[in-house]
Amino acid sequence: VRSLGNVRYDPRKGYFEIGKGRSTRTLTVNTAKTFAQTLKMMALSKELVETDDFATKRDAYYQSKNWGEAGFVEQSESDTVMDDIEAMFSIHGVSREQLRFIPDEHGGAVAGELIVYDTDMDTGKTEKIDCTRFGSGAYSIPSLVEHLTFETKAEFVLCIETGGMFQRLQSHKFWKNSHCILISMAGVPTRATRRFVRRLSEQCKLPVYAFVDCDPYGISNIYRTLKVGSGNAAHINRFFCVPGASFLGVTPDDIVKYDLPTHPLKDVDIKRAKDALKNDPFFKRHKPWQKAIAKLLKMNVRAEQQSLARCPG
């Protein structure tokens, strides 16, 4: 069972692990089609591995149109089967990317004191990518990052929630003065972004900081997902989360201390905050976070990371 209700959190490991909850499926007339689709999807994965190729989730959906009665009607169906297959193989330490299925969305953006070495799988030639030389732009994290290696003299990695804030810090060359690497998460970071940050931090032994908004979404979705993973992906969090990531976002105390401009909490914010306090193993384990979220609810406000622009200096 892949859900937040079936995860356990051990601070010593630093990520959500899947719990002992199980569901049983029985092969019947009603489930025969899903069983056939699962076998066909696994056969497609085998073919992709053998030919050193890959397919996006959308590609896999359209390829199923050649499977006769085993074809998918909607992509949501093929995505679910793909997730089930990954869950089975994750027991053996294999991720969806290693099964040669990649997401349709790309990863985040990178700027700063980092050189990425990207080896072409066809030619074997290695490209040297200097992330300080993209002008006002940035290096885009590819969907597959396992083959990348890094070189850097940076002192830390700063993961930023919004593209606007990333662009502002990039335009001012914040990374140059602070000797760091800037990474745009663009909301909840994609699998590729999380894996990129994880490999970068481990290979180069760099601390990672998450700069997010002071609202339940920034804290309990973006920061929490980067650091310990999610309930739905509990079977693969050990590959993608960054347990050493630290929170560098705006806090409820900052709102009071610096008299930051705020917005009222929305109903969805309140629900998300209460859910985190009641159901999330990460926040239930850390009393300082419980106190911060409770204070945010009591104040009934949220503050964006851009609100710090109000502060002098």
BAFI-3210 file (N, C-alpha, C; in Angstrom, 3 decimals, decimal comma, padded with zeros to 6 digits):
// residues 313
n [1|2|3|4|5|6|7|8|9|10|11|12|13|14|15|16|17|18|19|20|21|22|23|24|25|26|27|28|29|30|31|32|33|34|35|36|37|38|39|40|41|42|43|44|45|46|47|48|49|50|51|52|53|54|55|56|57|58|59|60|61|62|63|64|65|66|67|68|69|70|71|72|73|74|75|76|77|78|79|80|81|82|83|84|85|86|87|88|89|90|91|92|93|94|95|96|97|98|99|100|101|102|103|104|105|106|107|108|109|110|111|112|113|114|115|116|117|118|119|120|121|122|123|124|125|126|127|128|129|130|131|132|133|134|135|136|137|138|139|140|141|142|143|144|145|146|147|148|149|150|151|152|153|154|155|156|157|158|159|160|161|162|163|164|165|166|167|168|169|170|171|172|173|174|175|176|177|178|179|180|181|182|183|184|185|186|187|188|189|190|191|192|193|194|195|196|197|198|199|200|201|202|203|204|205|206|207|208|209|210|211|212|213|214|215|216|217|218|219|220|221|222|223|224|225|226|227|228|229|230|231|232|233|234|235|236|237|238|239|240|241|242|243|244|245|246|247|248|249|250|251|252|253|254|255|256|257|258|259|260|261|262|263|264|265|266|267|268|269|270|271|272|273|274|275|276|277|278|279|280|281|282|283|284|285|286|287|288|289|290|291|292|293|294|295|296|297|298|299|300|301|302|303|304|305|306|307|308|309|310|311|312|313]
n.u [000,852|000,819|000,951|000,596|-000,382|000,782|003,529|006,727|008,866|012,165|014,407|017,135|017,672|016,484|014,448|011,174|009,964|008,370|005,582|004,157|001,703|-000,410|-001,962|-004,086|-004,303|-006,428|-006,410|-008,830|-011,687|-012,299|-009,899|-008,106|-007,380|-005,824|-003,710|-002,643|-001,874|000,124|002,083|002,661|003,702|005,986|007,333|007,827|009,584|011,744|012,514|013,342|015,536|017,246|017,751|018,978|017,461|014,860|011,648|009,113|006,520|004,252|004,857|004,814|002,147|000,974|002,216|000,909|-001,351|-000,948|-001,390|-003,705|-006,528|-005,378|-004,619|-004,375|-006,970|-006,894|-004,171|-003,742|-004,269|-002,138|-000,035|-000,523|-000,140|002,552|003,661|003,067|004,705|007,227|007,190|007,302|009,858|011,444|011,992|014,255|016,040|015,774|014,925|012,307|013,455|015,675|014,372|013,887|011,840|010,821|009,826|007,473|007,884|010,565|013,559|014,688|016,278|019,695|022,261|025,440|028,465|029,375|030,446|029,269|029,625|028,696|028,090|027,741|025,639|025,656|027,946|029,960|031,372|032,322|030,745|031,595|030,008|029,637|028,166|028,270|028,248|025,949|024,871|022,084|020,500|020,064|021,294|019,514|018,200|018,481|016,176|017,258|019,781|021,727|024,149|025,668|028,455|030,260|031,943|033,125|033,674|032,039|030,343|027,903|024,557|021,725|018,407|015,602|012,261|010,555|010,512|010,810|012,204|014,550|015,470|015,933|018,009|019,897|020,277|021,505|023,837|024,176|025,276|027,946|029,050|028,430|029,475|028,139|025,696|022,872|019,605|016,628|013,560|010,972|008,382|007,030|009,747|010,788|011,296|013,745|015,061|015,289|016,857|019,143|020,046|020,487|022,573|024,515|025,002|025,961|028,188|029,859|029,914|028,323|026,455|022,873|020,322|016,941|014,988|012,055|008,533|006,730|004,377|001,816|002,057|004,648|006,181|005,184|004,895|006,774|009,393|009,368|009,061|011,441|013,311|012,564|010,949|007,871|004,570|003,288|005,439|006,909|008,254|010,487|011,812|014,310|016,097|015,708|015,246|016,673|018,143|019,826|019,082|018,408|016,114|015,643|013,839|011,275|010,109|007,440|008,235|009,932|008,114|006,936|009,182|010,379|008,275|006,886|005,191|002,034|-000,350|-003,749|-004,413|-005,595|-008,480|-007,593|-004,956|-005,189|-006,350|-004,289|-002,236|-003,327|-003,615|-000,924|-000,033|-001,557|-001,322|001,187|004,175|006,729|006,440|005,098|007,091|008,877|008,972|009,597|008,742|006,043|005,274|005,837|004,068|001,634|001,692|001,554|-001,020|-002,454|-001,836|-002,965|-002,003|000,109|003,361|005,285|008,412|009,486|008,746|010,765|012,084|011,229|012,709|015,291|018,558]
n.v [-001,181|002,009|004,856|007,807|006,939|004,510|004,554|004,657|006,549|006,963|008,836|008,342|007,112|008,928|009,213|008,571|005,313|002,490|000,999|-001,859|-002,399|-004,117|-004,942|-007,260|-008,819|-010,595|-012,885|-012,649|-012,758|-010,079|-008,801|-009,689|-008,210|-006,055|-007,537|-008,612|-006,219|-005,421|-007,384|-006,864|-004,264|-004,756|-006,327|-004,423|-002,774|-004,550|-004,772|-002,128|-001,910|-003,825|-002,730|-000,428|001,899|004,356|005,328|007,801|008,397|009,036|008,043|005,287|004,896|005,385|003,382|001,202|001,074|-000,705|-003,124|-004,556|-005,850|-005,371|-002,786|000,595|002,790|005,370|007,577|007,702|005,158|003,625|004,868|004,111|001,316|001,298|002,449|000,418|-001,629|-000,505|-000,400|-003,137|-003,806|-002,132|-003,375|-004,745|-002,725|-001,266|001,412|003,333|004,778|003,215|001,094|002,148|003,967|007,230|010,393|012,750|015,424|017,822|018,217|020,471|023,744|024,851|026,888|028,438|027,675|025,109|022,277|020,073|016,805|015,149|012,206|011,024|008,436|007,049|007,729|007,808|010,028|012,644|015,474|018,657|020,690|023,894|025,508|028,180|029,597|030,311|032,725|034,774|032,646|029,137|025,852|023,000|020,366|017,048|014,314|011,830|011,161|009,570|009,002|011,262|013,230|015,301|018,443|020,809|023,854|024,968|025,944|025,255|024,042|025,628|025,185|026,346|027,413|028,879|029,813|032,488|033,682|032,205|033,115|035,777|035,686|034,447|036,366|038,376|037,187|035,747|033,357|033,688|035,511|034,211|031,723|029,262|026,813|027,232|025,970|025,588|024,540|024,796|024,556|021,562|019,453|017,635|014,115|013,800|016,170|015,879|013,570|014,460|016,481|014,917|013,155|015,032|016,277|014,118|013,162|015,410|016,194|018,284|020,670|021,028|023,388|024,371|026,802|028,127|029,115|030,488|028,744|026,204|024,545|025,014|024,174|021,576|020,127|020,805|021,246|019,035|016,871|017,028|016,517|014,113|012,619|011,235|009,923|008,400|007,630|005,986|003,595|004,159|006,300|006,196|006,444|008,967|011,135|013,823|013,493|015,091|017,696|021,069|023,396|026,586|028,477|031,062|031,627|031,302|032,809|034,646|036,222|037,686|038,864|040,445|041,847|041,063|041,309|039,714|037,121|036,023|032,745|030,184|028,033|025,553|025,677|025,614|023,100|021,505|022,051|021,114|018,426|017,713|018,001|016,065|013,635|013,272|011,542|012,699|015,359|014,790|013,688|015,712|018,194|021,020|021,665|021,073|023,057|025,353|025,099|025,085|027,669|029,139|028,501|029,660|032,369|032,656|033,345|033,545|033,715|034,740|033,805|035,951|038,042|038,816|040,756|043,131|043,698|045,839|046,032]
n.w [000,000|-001,055|000,381|002,476|004,852|005,237|005,871|007,467|009,577|010,221|011,886|011,865|009,454|007,736|005,824|004,398|004,728|003,228|004,806|006,594|005,557|003,342|000,215|-001,418|-004,554|-006,670|-009,321|-011,600|-013,823|-014,039|-013,466|-015,293|-017,565|-016,560|-015,534|-017,897|-019,127|-017,399|-017,810|-020,510|-020,326|-018,816|-020,655|-022,605|-021,197|-020,921|-023,596|-024,090|-022,396|-023,511|-026,016|-025,373|-025,080|-024,370|-023,021|-022,761|-020,312|-021,688|-024,223|-023,684|-023,132|-025,672|-027,174|-026,228|-027,726|-029,682|-028,566|-028,771|-027,153|-024,734|-024,610|-023,271|-022,200|-021,121|-020,207|-017,486|-016,616|-017,669|-016,365|-013,726|-013,822|-014,542|-012,239|-010,426|-011,384|-010,999|-008,209|-007,593|-008,588|-007,102|-004,754|-005,287|-005,568|-007,914|-010,007|-011,692|-013,764|-014,367|-015,432|-017,801|-018,256|-018,430|-016,972|-018,428|-017,921|-017,612|-015,595|-012,975|-013,011|-013,235|-011,917|-011,419|-009,525|-010,829|-012,636|-014,984|-016,083|-018,871|-020,412|-023,662|-024,520|-026,898|-028,464|-026,586|-025,997|-023,810|-022,600|-021,366|-019,181|-018,196|-015,649|-015,075|-017,344|-018,820|-019,374|-018,937|-018,664|-017,793|-016,889|-017,822|-015,973|-016,983|-017,800|-017,203|-014,947|-013,875|-015,112|-014,939|-013,819|-011,458|-010,861|-008,631|-006,751|-005,030|-001,981|-000,960|-001,737|-002,986|-003,025|-004,658|-004,362|-006,228|-009,716|-010,348|-008,170|-008,327|-010,834|-010,247|-008,325|-009,896|-011,935|-010,509|-009,996|-007,599|-006,852|-007,406|-005,584|-003,231|-003,500|-004,410|-005,539|-007,452|-007,593|-009,283|-008,140|-008,966|-007,700|-006,219|-006,283|-009,195|-009,878|-011,236|-010,527|-007,738|-007,606|-008,907|-007,149|-004,892|-005,774|-006,410|-003,924|-002,452|-003,948|-004,057|-001,478|-000,288|001,639|001,639|001,109|001,481|000,095|000,605|000,458|003,283|003,971|004,283|002,016|000,954|003,123|004,004|001,678|-000,462|000,818|002,636|000,832|-000,671|001,326|002,876|001,243|-000,150|000,624|-001,413|-002,901|-001,301|-001,613|-003,093|-002,014|-000,823|-002,881|-003,976|-002,181|-000,137|002,587|004,163|003,704|004,637|006,103|004,787|004,436|004,731|008,029|010,515|012,731|011,507|010,137|012,167|013,404|011,381|010,454|008,100|004,918|004,419|003,442|003,787|005,085|002,943|002,583|001,676|002,497|005,280|005,664|004,662|006,481|008,913|008,275|008,037|010,682|011,928|010,472|009,206|009,417|009,571|010,541|012,886|014,314|014,831|017,069|016,969|014,369|014,545|016,312|014,787|012,582|013,922|014,953|012,616|011,797|013,898|013,532|011,097|008,563|005,619|004,139|001,365|-000,176|-001,468|000,117|001,778|000,437|001,362|003,571|004,731|003,268]
ca.u [000,000|001,687|000,249|001,187|-000,832|001,542|004,965|007,377|009,957|013,258|015,335|018,511|017,759|016,222|013,465|009,996|010,019|007,048|005,257|003,807|000,374|-000,427|-003,246|-004,006|-005,045|-006,749|-006,595|-010,201|-012,086|-012,285|-008,529|-007,248|-006,849|-004,728|-002,591|-002,054|-001,220|001,352|003,058|003,055|004,548|007,274|007,992|008,318|010,769|012,826|012,958|014,043|016,832|018,071|018,122|019,582|016,549|013,961|010,344|008,418|005,265|003,295|005,224|004,357|000,685|000,637|002,651|-000,088|-002,406|-000,641|-001,521|-005,043|-007,430|-004,592|-004,300|-004,941|-007,922|-006,387|-002,793|-003,743|-004,227|-000,776|000,818|-000,732|000,539|003,988|004,007|003,023|005,903|008,365|007,100|007,793|011,297|012,151|012,446|015,610|016,847|015,665|013,973|011,608|014,401|016,498|013,508|013,891|010,660|011,143|008,658|007,364|008,391|012,011|013,935|014,795|017,328|020,893|023,211|026,433|029,812|029,287|030,718|028,610|030,185|027,587|028,627|026,791|025,587|025,890|029,320|030,920|032,043|031,887|030,617|031,852|029,009|029,957|026,906|028,459|028,374|024,661|024,351|020,936|019,761|020,520|021,385|018,312|018,474|017,834|015,334|018,147|020,929|022,627|025,451|026,340|029,421|030,322|033,145|032,711|034,333|030,968|030,293|026,595|023,531|020,509|017,248|014,670|010,909|009,954|011,372|011,072|013,273|015,765|015,924|016,456|019,316|020,795|020,604|022,425|025,012|024,279|026,148|029,346|029,461|028,221|030,147|027,144|024,994|021,446|018,755|015,204|012,709|009,709|007,347|007,498|010,794|010,585|012,197|015,072|015,676|015,657|017,968|020,300|020,525|021,003|023,864|025,442|025,364|026,755|029,471|030,693|029,838|027,852|025,187|021,757|019,336|015,694|014,459|010,663|007,571|006,212|002,984|001,770|002,498|006,103|006,787|004,802|004,954|008,028|010,555|009,255|009,305|012,873|014,101|012,269|010,153|006,420|003,918|003,029|006,709|007,658|009,081|011,694|012,349|015,726|016,892|015,449|015,187|017,952|017,946|020,611|018,604|017,976|015,131|016,162|012,730|010,712|009,446|006,459|008,950|010,430|006,987|006,780|010,429|010,674|007,008|006,792|003,844|001,448|-001,662|-004,517|-004,400|-006,779|-009,038|-006,723|-003,766|-005,555|-006,509|-002,971|-001,499|-003,911|-003,260|000,485|000,083|-002,268|-001,035|002,507|005,148|007,881|006,103|004,737|008,342|009,675|008,157|009,752|007,896|004,669|005,087|005,846|002,836|000,547|001,771|001,070|-002,476|-002,969|-001,697|-003,848|-001,375|001,221|004,281|006,085|009,844|009,773|008,425|012,018|012,554|010,821|013,708|016,426|019,815]
ca.v [000,000|003,175|006,055|008,386|006,164|003,270|004,835|004,858|007,511|006,772|009,958|007,881|006,876|010,238|009,256|007,723|003,945|001,894|000,213|-003,270|-002,529|-004,819|-005,225|-008,512|-008,848|-011,947|-012,961|-013,017|-012,233|-008,614|-008,284|-010,299|-007,188|-005,363|-008,486|-008,647|-004,925|-005,427|-008,212|-006,157|-003,142|-005,329|-006,740|-003,192|-002,384|-005,474|-004,384|-000,851|-002,173|-004,585|-001,867|000,787|002,983|004,730|005,829|008,632|007,791|009,244|007,072|003,958|004,875|005,258|002,081|000,192|001,011|-001,875|-004,319|-005,134|-005,656|-004,982|-001,360|001,480|003,791|006,656|007,486|007,468|003,709|003,142|005,401|003,287|000,033|001,576|002,628|-000,905|-002,369|000,079|-000,827|-004,516|-003,861|-001,344|-004,326|-005,135|-001,527|-000,790|002,511|003,420|005,253|002,067|000,282|002,940|004,817|008,536|011,284|013,680|016,744|017,868|018,551|021,885|024,517|024,959|027,960|028,606|027,120|023,666|021,705|018,777|015,979|014,370|011,298|010,574|006,970|006,465|007,951|007,688|011,317|013,356|016,922|019,423|021,755|024,867|026,161|029,625|030,181|030,299|034,090|034,983|031,393|028,142|024,468|022,229|019,007|016,073|013,313|010,783|011,845|008,596|008,970|012,548|013,424|016,727|019,088|022,096|024,443|025,624|025,615|024,693|024,011|026,327|024,773|027,465|026,987|029,533|030,174|033,926|033,947|031,633|034,004|037,006|035,388|034,159|037,614|039,129|036,320|035,443|032,206|034,104|036,120|033,289|030,461|028,214|026,309|027,528|025,014|025,922|023,354|025,089|023,866|020,268|019,040|016,405|013,013|014,080|017,220|015,330|012,641|015,287|017,111|013,841|012,692|016,163|016,480|012,978|013,082|016,579|016,412|019,654|020,852|021,440|024,212|024,570|028,154|028,008|030,021|030,148|028,318|024,745|023,861|025,092|023,418|020,172|019,440|021,005|020,942|017,669|015,920|017,064|015,977|012,739|011,922|011,306|008,656|007,646|007,126|005,459|002,459|004,618|007,507|006,029|006,833|010,311|012,235|014,380|013,540|016,139|019,036|021,913|024,426|027,952|029,316|032,014|030,951|032,143|033,777|035,703|037,112|038,595|039,597|041,420|042,467|040,774|041,337|038,379|036,879|035,106|031,337|029,704|026,806|024,433|025,801|025,175|021,645|020,886|022,194|020,210|017,068|017,498|017,824|014,861|012,397|013,176|011,012|013,597|016,467|014,234|013,324|016,905|019,157|022,395|021,850|021,114|024,385|026,351|024,988|025,526|029,133|029,641|028,376|030,640|033,686|032,598|034,058|032,907|034,703|034,221|034,040|037,301|039,051|039,266|041,941|044,295|043,952|046,641|045,322]
ca.w [000,000|-001,194|000,825|003,675|005,992|005,334|005,867|008,760|009,480|011,168|011,699|011,610|008,011|007,161|004,743|004,572|004,214|003,117|005,982|006,446|004,972|002,063|-000,420|-002,184|-005,798|-007,121|-010,767|-011,958|-015,133|-013,985|-013,348|-016,323|-018,468|-015,875|-015,475|-019,239|-019,345|-016,599|-018,525|-021,737|-019,936|-018,439|-021,900|-023,224|-020,437|-021,299|-024,940|-023,988|-021,773|-024,457|-027,145|-024,807|-025,447|-023,280|-023,444|-021,787|-019,867|-022,778|-025,261|-023,275|-023,300|-027,088|-027,673|-025,835|-028,736|-030,515|-027,743|-028,908|-026,021|-023,559|-024,703|-022,252|-022,675|-020,656|-019,725|-016,041|-016,427|-017,929|-015,300|-012,537|-014,041|-014,495|-010,827|-009,796|-011,807|-010,284|-006,811|-007,527|-008,827|-006,095|-003,734|-005,693|-005,745|-009,296|-010,141|-012,982|-014,774|-014,757|-016,281|-019,037|-018,382|-017,864|-016,934|-019,550|-017,545|-017,406|-014,230|-012,660|-013,663|-012,401|-012,213|-010,368|-009,598|-011,033|-013,951|-015,154|-017,149|-019,427|-021,423|-024,677|-024,450|-028,225|-028,927|-025,497|-025,811|-022,621|-022,725|-020,142|-019,125|-017,156|-015,270|-014,916|-018,679|-019,513|-019,450|-018,060|-018,633|-016,841|-017,345|-017,501|-015,505|-017,875|-017,138|-016,718|-014,343|-013,258|-015,776|-014,766|-012,743|-011,117|-010,351|-008,086|-005,587|-004,285|-000,557|-000,628|-002,778|-002,579|-003,817|-004,571|-004,729|-007,388|-010,834|-010,300|-007,209|-008,918|-011,896|-009,639|-007,743|-011,014|-012,634|-009,652|-009,789|-006,174|-006,702|-007,523|-004,321|-002,114|-003,818|-004,240|-006,710|-007,372|-008,294|-009,280|-007,999|-009,655|-006,950|-005,723|-007,232|-009,948|-009,534|-011,787|-009,722|-006,436|-007,788|-009,247|-005,911|-004,036|-006,279|-006,299|-002,513|-001,985|-004,636|-003,750|-000,032|-000,108|002,348|000,792|001,789|000,735|000,283|000,175|001,077|004,602|003,908|004,438|000,806|000,886|004,214|004,115|000,381|-001,197|001,669|003,147|-000,255|-000,978|002,436|003,302|000,256|-000,050|000,924|-002,637|-003,440|-000,159|-002,035|-003,795|-001,386|-000,494|-004,041|-004,484|-001,214|000,304|004,043|004,802|003,341|005,749|005,760|004,800|003,993|005,685|009,140|011,206|013,573|010,618|009,827|013,311|013,669|010,336|010,052|006,674|004,327|004,415|002,836|004,631|004,711|002,242|003,167|001,326|003,347|006,631|005,609|004,465|007,735|009,904|007,851|008,363|012,126|012,363|009,748|008,596|010,383|009,713|011,428|014,183|014,992|015,131|017,804|016,471|013,190|015,030|016,903|013,708|011,807|014,800|015,023|011,331|011,842|014,848|012,908|009,931|007,449|004,927|003,563|000,262|-000,010|-001,972|001,130|002,382|-000,293|002,149|004,605|004,273|003,188]
c.u [000,892|000,882|000,912|000,776|-000,068|003,036|005,465|008,569|010,955|014,268|016,764|018,729|017,449|015,227|012,289|010,260|008,601|006,815|004,860|002,425|000,432|-001,851|-003,061|-004,867|-005,244|-006,990|-007,988|-010,482|-011,958|-010,874|-007,594|-006,622|-005,676|-003,504|-001,877|-001,297|000,104|002,442|003,565|003,984|005,925|008,047|008,561|009,583|011,963|013,398|013,780|015,434|017,763|018,542|018,747|018,769|015,733|012,659|009,776|007,136|004,198|003,567|004,654|002,854|000,317|001,099|001,648|-001,224|-002,168|-000,870|-002,914|-005,906|-006,688|-004,213|-004,990|-005,895|-007,438|-004,963|-002,732|-003,679|-002,809|000,189|000,706|-000,029|002,053|004,458|004,021|004,279|007,130|008,365|007,624|009,314|012,102|012,645|013,882|016,488|016,825|014,587|013,332|012,548|015,302|015,695|013,288|012,569|010,967|009,902|008,641|007,923|009,906|012,294|013,981|015,906|018,476|021,758|024,231|027,698|029,780|029,627|030,101|029,259|029,091|028,126|027,523|026,807|025,852|027,353|030,369|031,677|031,457|031,886|030,831|030,927|029,283|028,700|027,067|028,386|027,081|024,047|023,229|020,088|020,346|020,568|020,127|018,685|017,764|016,997|016,155|019,426|021,973|024,032|026,245|027,365|029,667|031,706|032,732|033,601|033,311|030,955|028,939|025,686|022,281|019,377|016,114|013,308|010,442|010,977|011,731|012,200|014,593|016,336|016,523|017,851|020,342|021,224|021,570|023,709|025,255|025,260|027,625|029,864|029,381|028,850|029,206|026,598|023,511|020,673|017,302|014,396|011,388|008,543|007,884|008,511|010,475|011,560|013,610|015,794|016,144|016,857|019,254|020,896|021,136|022,396|024,917|025,920|026,251|028,139|030,405|030,663|029,447|026,577|024,130|020,763|018,128|015,116|013,042|009,791|007,201|004,709|002,968|002,257|004,028|006,781|006,480|004,793|006,325|009,240|010,524|009,566|010,783|013,663|013,837|011,416|008,662|005,845|003,725|004,293|007,566|008,597|010,372|012,320|013,841|016,636|016,845|015,477|016,600|017,867|018,701|020,141|018,098|017,032|015,766|015,071|012,315|009,973|008,373|007,122|009,501|009,332|006,825|008,017|010,669|009,421|006,795|005,351|003,323|000,147|-002,421|-004,370|-005,702|-007,283|-008,134|-005,439|-004,044|-005,691|-005,159|-002,160|-002,018|-003,599|-001,813|000,662|-000,503|-001,722|000,396|003,545|006,344|007,577|005,690|005,978|009,119|008,812|008,374|008,889|006,422|004,346|004,991|004,545|001,631|000,524|001,252|-000,460|-003,088|-002,917|-002,630|-003,309|-000,304|002,087|005,112|007,553|010,245|009,489|009,666|012,587|012,206|011,894|014,847|017,695|019,652]
c.v [001,237|004,440|006,556|007,615|004,867|003,532|004,915|005,773|007,277|007,896|009,522|007,572|008,153|010,290|008,342|006,345|003,393|000,967|-001,213|-003,480|-003,155|-004,908|-006,451|-008,411|-010,301|-011,938|-013,506|-012,504|-010,720|-008,036|-008,834|-009,255|-006,450|-006,250|-008,551|-007,355|-004,854|-006,233|-007,515|-004,984|-003,622|-005,787|-005,536|-002,716|-003,256|-005,107|-003,094|-001,039|-002,846|-003,733|-000,552|002,019|003,371|005,243|006,736|007,909|007,928|008,274|005,695|003,829|004,656|003,915|000,984|000,085|-000,138|-003,187|-004,955|-004,835|-005,254|-003,504|-000,552|002,479|005,194|006,489|007,236|005,972|003,173|003,648|004,543|001,949|000,211|001,742|001,291|-001,710|-001,833|-000,363|-002,253|-004,559|-003,072|-002,218|-004,741|-003,916|-000,954|000,285|002,504|003,876|004,117|001,064|000,954|003,658|006,146|009,416|012,208|015,052|016,682|018,222|020,050|022,548|024,739|026,126|028,018|027,824|025,594|023,319|020,311|018,046|015,009|013,527|010,837|009,046|006,306|006,544|007,736|008,975|012,049|014,868|017,575|020,637|022,654|025,677|027,634|030,348|030,117|031,693|034,298|033,716|030,431|026,770|023,720|020,804|018,013|015,070|012,181|011,415|010,875|008,635|010,254|012,492|014,912|017,160|020,469|022,538|025,180|025,134|025,032|024,736|024,689|025,947|025,764|027,062|027,574|029,884|031,646|034,277|033,387|032,585|035,281|036,776|035,082|035,447|038,476|038,347|036,058|034,308|032,584|034,668|035,144|031,916|029,269|027,764|026,566|026,488|025,433|024,638|023,526|024,347|022,574|019,716|017,708|015,330|013,295|015,132|016,675|014,393|013,395|015,896|016,067|013,406|013,791|016,329|015,354|012,954|014,209|016,963|017,859|019,695|021,401|022,226|024,422|025,934|028,176|029,033|029,546|029,903|026,797|023,985|023,853|024,217|021,927|019,420|019,574|020,610|019,494|016,645|015,871|016,314|014,501|011,960|012,079|009,935|007,798|007,023|006,497|004,329|002,883|005,848|007,398|006,402|008,339|011,436|012,662|014,550|014,668|017,545|019,782|022,995|025,805|028,921|030,316|031,226|031,859|033,180|034,930|036,714|038,156|039,483|040,715|042,124|042,305|040,904|039,905|038,335|035,940|033,668|030,996|028,428|025,604|024,463|025,247|023,660|020,957|020,932|021,229|018,758|016,736|017,228|016,490|013,570|012,220|012,714|011,946|014,709|015,975|013,903|014,555|017,990|020,604|022,675|021,873|022,506|025,459|026,318|025,444|027,048|029,766|029,584|029,424|032,051|033,820|033,392|033,176|034,001|034,047|034,556|035,430|038,392|039,568|040,480|043,215|044,694|044,799|045,820|043,901]
c.w [000,000|-000,876|002,093|004,924|006,190|005,176|007,308|008,557|010,602|010,941|011,402|010,136|007,242|006,030|005,076|003,964|004,154|004,303|005,653|005,837|003,588|001,522|-001,300|-003,436|-006,229|-008,628|-011,065|-013,368|-015,156|-013,942|-014,417|-017,240|-017,829|-015,773|-016,819|-019,536|-018,591|-017,293|-019,785|-021,416|-019,510|-019,672|-022,638|-022,518|-020,817|-022,666|-024,900|-023,395|-022,775|-025,630|-026,697|-025,197|-024,220|-023,869|-022,357|-021,370|-020,958|-023,919|-024,930|-023,455|-024,765|-027,676|-027,324|-026,850|-029,719|-029,774|-027,818|-027,700|-024,743|-023,582|-023,619|-022,901|-022,329|-020,146|-018,227|-015,738|-016,623|-016,861|-014,045|-012,657|-013,970|-013,054|-010,094|-010,134|-011,089|-008,832|-006,644|-007,636|-007,794|-004,951|-004,012|-006,002|-007,145|-009,382|-011,529|-014,091|-015,254|-015,577|-017,635|-019,319|-017,701|-017,881|-018,142|-019,212|-017,370|-015,949|-014,010|-013,453|-012,686|-012,872|-011,081|-010,592|-009,666|-012,468|-013,977|-016,315|-017,601|-020,581|-022,364|-024,730|-025,788|-028,634|-027,858|-025,235|-024,615|-022,854|-021,369|-020,144|-017,925|-016,836|-014,942|-016,257|-019,497|-019,603|-018,453|-017,948|-017,610|-017,505|-016,911|-017,111|-016,423|-017,093|-016,545|-016,196|-013,784|-013,843|-015,588|-013,640|-012,588|-010,657|-009,839|-006,938|-004,727|-002,836|-000,148|-001,847|-002,233|-003,531|-003,586|-005,098|-006,048|-008,463|-010,825|-009,360|-007,717|-009,966|-011,329|-009,061|-008,826|-011,711|-011,834|-009,369|-008,303|-005,938|-006,723|-006,210|-003,154|-002,341|-003,613|-005,593|-006,495|-008,183|-008,155|-009,193|-008,734|-008,994|-006,360|-006,718|-007,907|-009,460|-010,008|-010,955|-008,385|-006,561|-008,113|-007,978|-004,989|-004,479|-006,152|-004,864|-002,004|-002,621|-004,213|-002,282|000,293|000,728|001,397|001,635|000,883|001,093|-000,290|000,888|002,479|004,478|003,987|003,215|000,718|001,920|004,107|002,790|-000,263|-000,351|002,141|002,066|-000,619|000,091|002,720|002,313|000,502|000,253|-000,302|-003,215|-002,344|-000,551|-002,719|-003,153|-001,106|-001,655|-004,292|-003,448|-000,803|001,823|004,736|004,500|004,568|005,248|005,870|004,341|005,047|006,769|009,740|012,104|012,744|010,306|010,922|013,469|012,663|009,807|008,543|006,166|004,185|003,619|003,758|004,147|003,981|002,926|002,895|002,149|004,741|006,678|005,503|005,770|008,793|009,563|008,216|009,851|012,580|011,753|009,258|009,623|010,605|010,705|012,817|015,004|015,466|015,767|017,343|015,243|013,579|015,572|015,822|012,917|012,629|014,909|013,744|011,288|012,768|014,268|011,704|008,745|006,820|004,322|002,472|000,473|-000,494|-000,947|001,823|001,655|000,462|003,161|004,038|004,269|002,718]
res [v|r|s|l|g|n|v|r|y|d|p|r|k|g|y|f|e|i|g|k|g|r|s|t|r|t|l|t|v|n|t|a|k|t|f|a|q|t|l|k|m|m|a|l|s|k|e|l|v|e|t|d|d|f|a|t|k|r|d|a|y|y|q|s|k|n|w|g|e|a|g|f|v|e|q|s|e|s|d|t|v|m|d|d|i|e|a|m|f|s|i|h|g|v|s|r|e|q|l|r|f|i|p|d|e|h|g|g|a|v|a|g|e|l|i|v|y|d|t|d|m|d|t|g|k|t|e|k|i|d|c|t|r|f|g|s|g|a|y|s|i|p|s|l|v|e|h|l|t|f|e|t|k|a|e|f|v|l|c|i|e|t|g|g|m|f|q|r|l|q|s|h|k|f|w|k|n|s|h|c|i|l|i|s|m|a|g|v|p|t|r|a|t|r|r|f|v|r|r|l|s|e|q|c|k|l|p|v|y|a|f|v|d|c|d|p|y|g|i|s|n|i|y|r|t|l|k|v|g|s|g|n|a|a|h|i|n|r|f|f|c|v|p|g|a|s|f|l|g|v|t|p|d|d|i|v|k|y|d|l|p|t|h|p|l|k|d|v|d|i|k|r|a|k|d|a|l|k|n|d|p|f|f|k|r|h|k|p|w|q|k|a|i|a|k|l|l|k|m|n|v|r|a|e|q|q|s|l|a|r|c|p|g]
***
